[in-house]
Amino acid sequence: MLVFGVILIALAALSIVGAVFLIDGGHIEYFGIDMPALYLFVIGALTVVFIGTGLRLIRYGTRRSLQSRREHRELRKLNEEKRGDLDRPGSGNGDREKP
């Protein structure tokens, strides 16, 4: 998710750079294609959607990664505690002395 979000933002940035540097006054030529102003508006709207979607995907991927790390940390801690309990004599793990 994180990588896909970064890719969407990079595509949106490329679109913005193209719009800023490739438009010549009243004549609209976008990456070598003559187009009406309405098409450029639609491209701009899609750019905003791509940026928003990219940021959401990055946020979702980051949250998911953090949650996974927390769960692994907690499971490691519980595993270490359980191993510590089993190492102690008389801990109720079935190692009773027979009379």
Order of alpha helices (4+ residues) and beta strands (2+ residues): alpha-beta-beta-alpha
